[in-house]
Amino acid sequence: MHEVVLRLECTNPELVKKSLEPDIKNDENTETQMSVEGEFLLINVKSKKLNYLKAILNNYISLVNMLEEVEKVE
């Protein structure tokens, strides 16, 4: 199984986590967990398939960037 932990600095990591949690879909191929550590959002992704892992990581990075941009506009 492949595993990656993203440690992303966020303006409001609790709000970002709360926004992303409904999209977490764990199945027999992938497992995702999120937590907050200070000003960082930690996203732990495990996957049996490397291409799934890459897609999930790209998706979360894009979503966090978008949420951070929305935070700046408000």
N, CA and C of each residue as an Amber inpcrd file, in Angstrom:
protein
   222
   0.8480000  -1.1810000   0.0000000   0.0000000   0.0000000   0.0000000
   0.8900000   1.2400000   0.0000000   0.5160000   2.2270000  -0.8000000
   1.2330000   3.4970000  -0.8780000   0.5960000   4.4720000   0.1080000
   1.4260000   5.3410000   0.6940000   0.9070000   6.2880000   1.6820000
   1.6180000   7.6230000   1.5560000   0.8320000   8.7100000   1.6740000
   1.3650000  10.0740000   1.6430000   0.6640000  10.8780000   2.7290000
   1.4310000  11.7450000   3.3970000   0.8560000  12.6850000   4.3500000
   1.1350000  14.0920000   3.8320000   0.0630000  14.8380000   3.5330000
   0.1930000  16.2320000   3.1300000   0.0990000  17.0960000   4.3790000
   0.9830000  18.0550000   4.4950000   0.9480000  19.0020000   5.6120000
   0.8260000  20.3810000   4.9840000  -0.3960000  20.8980000   4.9510000
  -0.6970000  22.1270000   4.2410000  -0.9940000  23.2540000   5.2160000
  -0.2700000  24.3590000   5.0910000  -0.5110000  25.5160000   5.9350000
  -1.7560000  26.2380000   5.4300000  -2.6740000  26.5300000   6.3550000
  -3.9350000  27.1640000   5.9840000  -4.2280000  28.3320000   6.9150000
  -4.9840000  29.2870000   6.3960000  -5.4210000  30.4160000   7.2060000
  -6.3510000  29.9480000   8.3140000  -7.2730000  29.0560000   7.9580000
  -8.2400000  28.5120000   8.9120000  -8.3640000  27.0070000   8.6790000
  -7.4140000  26.2160000   9.1890000  -7.4070000  24.7790000   8.8940000
  -8.6420000  24.0220000   9.3620000  -9.2540000  24.4380000  10.4720000
 -10.4720000  23.7630000  10.9520000 -11.6070000  23.9230000   9.9460000
 -11.7480000  25.1230000   9.3910000 -12.8010000  25.3790000   8.4150000
 -12.5480000  24.6050000   7.1200000 -11.2890000  24.5460000   6.6870000
 -10.9410000  23.7910000   5.4830000 -11.2360000  22.3100000   5.6970000
 -10.8590000  21.7910000   6.8520000 -11.1250000  20.3780000   7.1740000
 -12.6260000  20.1000000   7.1510000 -13.3940000  20.9670000   7.7800000
 -14.8370000  20.7930000   7.8370000 -15.4440000  20.8420000   6.4250000
 -14.8880000  21.6760000   5.5710000 -15.3790000  21.7900000   4.1950000
 -15.0690000  20.5520000   3.3610000 -13.9340000  19.9290000   3.6180000
 -13.5020000  18.7890000   2.8120000 -14.0090000  17.4390000   3.3200000
 -14.3370000  17.3420000   4.5930000 -14.7330000  16.0560000   5.1810000
 -15.8950000  15.3570000   4.4660000 -16.9230000  16.0730000   3.9840000
 -18.0080000  15.3620000   3.2940000 -17.5550000  14.6500000   2.0150000
 -16.4290000  15.0580000   1.4470000 -15.9440000  14.4600000   0.2020000
 -15.0660000  13.2320000   0.4180000 -14.7530000  12.9010000   1.6650000
 -13.9050000  11.7390000   1.9280000 -14.6900000  10.4730000   1.6170000
 -14.1180000   9.6710000   0.7420000 -14.7440000   8.3980000   0.3770000
 -13.6980000   7.2910000   0.5550000 -13.8480000   6.5080000   1.5940000
 -12.9510000   5.3860000   1.8230000 -13.5800000   4.1210000   1.2490000
 -12.7440000   3.3110000   0.6150000 -13.2170000   2.0340000   0.0670000
 -12.0950000   1.0070000   0.1730000 -12.2140000  -0.0980000  -0.5440000
 -11.1980000  -1.1500000  -0.4450000  -9.8580000  -0.7400000  -1.0580000
  -9.8280000   0.3270000  -1.8780000  -8.5850000   0.7620000  -2.5120000
  -7.9330000   1.9630000  -1.8420000  -8.7230000   2.7950000  -1.1590000
  -8.1740000   4.0220000  -0.5750000  -8.7070000   4.2740000   0.8270000
  -7.8960000   4.9900000   1.6000000  -8.2850000   5.4190000   2.9420000
  -7.7240000   6.8140000   3.1610000  -8.5860000   7.7460000   3.5560000
  -8.1760000   9.1320000   3.7790000  -8.5750000   9.5590000   5.1820000
  -7.6510000  10.2490000   5.8570000  -7.9230000  10.8080000   7.1820000
  -7.4220000  12.2400000   7.1990000  -8.1220000  13.1070000   7.9130000
  -7.7160000  14.5020000   8.0560000  -7.6450000  14.8700000   9.5200000
  -6.6940000  15.7530000   9.8230000  -6.5920000  16.2900000  11.1700000
  -5.9680000  17.6830000  11.0900000  -6.0570000  18.4060000  12.1810000
  -5.4930000  19.7570000  12.2570000  -4.4250000  19.7640000  13.3190000
  -3.3060000  20.3860000  12.9820000  -2.1830000  20.5250000  13.9080000
  -1.7140000  21.9760000  13.8400000  -2.1540000  22.7800000  14.7950000
  -1.7980000  24.2000000  14.7620000  -2.4180000  24.8740000  13.5580000
  -1.5820000  25.4810000  12.7270000  -2.0800000  26.1560000  11.5190000
  -1.9520000  25.2770000  10.2760000  -1.8190000  23.9730000  10.4810000
  -1.6560000  23.0390000   9.3740000  -2.8080000  22.0480000   9.2970000
  -3.2130000  21.7590000   8.0780000  -4.1580000  20.6830000   7.8070000
  -3.3440000  19.4750000   7.3830000  -3.5200000  18.3640000   8.0640000
  -2.8210000  17.1260000   7.7180000  -3.7950000  16.2000000   7.0110000
  -3.3980000  15.7620000   5.8270000  -4.2200000  14.8370000   5.0530000
  -3.3880000  13.5850000   4.8210000  -3.8340000  12.4820000   5.3990000
  -3.1450000  11.2070000   5.2660000  -3.9230000  10.3430000   4.2850000
  -3.2750000   9.9740000   3.1750000  -3.9420000   9.1740000   2.1490000
  -3.1680000   7.8760000   1.9440000  -3.8820000   6.7600000   2.0050000
  -3.3100000   5.4460000   1.7220000  -4.0800000   4.8640000   0.5420000
  -3.3490000   4.2500000  -0.3740000  -4.0030000   3.6510000  -1.5270000
  -3.2250000   2.4480000  -2.0310000  -3.9560000   1.4520000  -2.4760000
  -3.3270000   0.2760000  -3.0780000  -2.8240000   0.5900000  -4.4740000
  -3.4530000   1.5640000  -5.1230000  -3.1090000   1.9090000  -6.4980000
  -2.4660000   3.2920000  -6.5470000  -1.2890000   3.3580000  -7.1350000
  -0.5340000   4.6010000  -7.1930000  -1.2650000   5.6830000  -7.9790000
  -1.9330000   5.3270000  -9.0610000  -2.6440000   6.3350000  -9.8500000
  -3.8350000   6.9130000  -9.0690000  -4.4830000   6.1260000  -8.2100000
  -5.5440000   6.6450000  -7.3580000  -4.9610000   7.6530000  -6.3690000
  -3.8140000   7.3080000  -5.7980000  -3.1580000   8.1730000  -4.8260000
  -2.8290000   9.5270000  -5.4570000  -2.2770000   9.4970000  -6.6440000
  -1.9290000  10.7300000  -7.3510000  -3.1680000  11.5800000  -7.6120000
  -4.2490000  10.9660000  -8.0610000  -5.4780000  11.7020000  -8.3470000
  -6.0650000  12.3270000  -7.0820000  -6.0790000  11.5780000  -5.9960000
  -6.6140000  12.0810000  -4.7370000  -5.7840000  13.2570000  -4.2290000
  -4.4660000  13.1330000  -4.2750000  -3.5970000  14.2120000  -3.8080000
  -3.7910000  15.4730000  -4.6360000  -3.8170000  15.3260000  -5.9540000
  -4.0290000  16.4940000  -6.8220000  -5.3690000  17.1600000  -6.5200000
  -6.3780000  16.3470000  -6.2860000  -7.6950000  16.8700000  -5.9830000
  -7.6970000  17.6750000  -4.6770000  -7.1270000  17.1160000  -3.6190000
  -7.1040000  17.8210000  -2.3410000  -6.2520000  19.0850000  -2.3900000
  -5.1270000  19.0420000  -3.0640000  -4.2850000  20.2410000  -3.1870000
  -5.0580000  21.3400000  -3.9090000  -5.7430000  20.9980000  -4.9910000
  -6.5390000  21.9830000  -5.7380000  -7.6700000  22.5450000  -4.8850000
  -8.3680000  21.6750000  -4.1570000  -9.4750000  22.1310000  -3.3220000
  -9.0060000  23.0470000  -2.1960000  -7.9020000  22.7020000  -1.5460000
  -7.3750000  23.5440000  -0.4660000  -6.9490000  24.8950000  -1.0300000
  -6.2860000  24.9060000  -2.1760000  -5.8930000  26.1810000  -2.7990000
  -7.1160000  27.0380000  -3.1090000  -8.1690000  26.4270000  -3.6340000
  -9.3830000  27.1560000  -3.9460000 -10.0170000  27.7300000  -2.6760000
 -10.0930000  26.9380000  -1.6170000 -10.6680000  27.4090000  -0.3630000
  -9.8450000  28.5470000   0.2430000  -8.5450000  28.4760000   0.1130000
  -7.6850000  29.5480000   0.6110000  -7.9150000  30.8410000  -0.1780000
  -8.1200000  30.7360000  -1.4840000  -8.3960000  31.9070000  -2.3080000
  -9.7450000  32.5180000  -1.9390000 -10.7430000  31.6820000  -1.6890000
 -12.0570000  32.1850000  -1.2700000 -11.9260000  32.9280000   0.0430000
 -11.1230000  32.4190000   0.9540000 -10.9050000  33.0650000   2.2590000
 -10.3080000  34.4630000   2.0850000  -9.4240000  34.6250000   1.1100000
  -8.7950000  35.9320000   0.8460000  -9.8050000  36.9450000   0.3210000
 -10.7600000  36.4810000  -0.4780000 -11.7500000  37.3750000  -1.0890000
 -12.7210000  37.9140000  -0.0510000 -13.0640000  37.0940000   0.9230000
 -14.0340000  37.5280000   1.9470000 -13.4340000  38.5870000   2.7540000
